[in-house]
Amino acid sequence: MLSRRTLLSTTLALAAAVPLTGRPAGAQEAPKTIRIGYQKNGILLVAKTRRSLEQHFAPQGIAVEWIEFAFGPPLLEALNAGSIDFGATGDTPPIFAQAAQAELVYAAAQPAAGKGQALVVPKGSTAKSVADVKGLRVGVGKGSSAHNFLVAALQKAGLGWQDITPVYLAPADARAAFAGGSLDAWAIWDPYFAIAELEEEAKVLATSADVEPQNSYFLASKGFATDHPAALRSLVGALGEVGAWAETHHAEVAKLFADETGISLAAEQRSVDRAGFQIGPLTGEIVAQQQKIADRFAALGLIPAPIAIRDIVWTGA
């Protein structure tokens, strides 16, 4: 596992490798605007609220446009369609996107550093372990990182996908269904996980720390990575600096998130305190972890055919 210092130094080295003023032969001019898809969490929300990227790119005359998404799969649909240039998701959406032959690349990784995903049940549930969800209705976002987390948790407990009744819901809809008693269990990430704990007194059956690493990824459209490699390097480097700041300013980040989302400060503080904000390259270890997920989904028939993660890892060229 890379150290925080190594991750940041590597990220900044990537950014400095080809400055915007010295683009490689064959690359197009720097973009006039970088369109970024974001969710109301994580490093991108920190960057948006603090205007970090606007300040970073202003000297090059590059504008930054922000487009909000509820969760990862629709964000990557927009990336593939060319509606955005860059975005961040959990581990599963890129696998479904690659399986659908989407035109995107992995630009950087955010290695797992906490336990921000969980399988929870209502406070009155008799379930005490993951094995106890057999036969139950489990809410999950289809193609989301929670989808993979749930599959892995079930397998570790000796269950198969056929042993539950998955109820595919976007996070906000699943939150309402869980609170209303329409779900027996819910696989979800922070801050919804923290909300379920604090507002619904949900019981935790397992977290990502109990199951397997849950990395997140920064992705770019293939066209943007090909046409503007220097800008993409610079963007990743700037986000590395944002992540380094967030890593040591949890209270400020939690307040920022609460102000932006309307979620209670207590829930945001809990989710931030169990999160990580480091950014680095896709190492061999991280690629292998992502490949394991892809192979699992192929074996279960959740994607139509096996894929090779390394095929869409951007090398910076």
VENMO-V823531 format. One record per helix or strand. SS is the DSSP state (2 for helix, 1 for strand). FROM is the first residue (numbers start at 0). TO is the last residue. If there is no record, write none. Layout:
ss=<SS & SS>
from=<FROM & FROM>
to=<TO & TO>
This chain:
ss=<2 & 2 & 1 & 2 & 2 & 1 & 2 & 1 & 2 & 1 & 1 & 2 & 1 & 2 & 2 & 1 & 2 & 1 & 2 & 1 & 2 & 1 & 2 & 2 & 2 & 2 & 1 & 2 & 2 & 1>
from=<3 & 19 & 32 & 41 & 51 & 62 & 71 & 85 & 90 & 103 & 116 & 129 & 136 & 144 & 160 & 164 & 170 & 184 & 191 & 202 & 207 & 215 & 221 & 228 & 249 & 264 & 279 & 283 & 308 & 312>
to=<16 & 21 & 37 & 49 & 57 & 67 & 80 & 89 & 98 & 109 & 120 & 132 & 139 & 155 & 162 & 167 & 178 & 188 & 199 & 206 & 210 & 220 & 226 & 246 & 260 & 272 & 279 & 298 & 311 & 312>
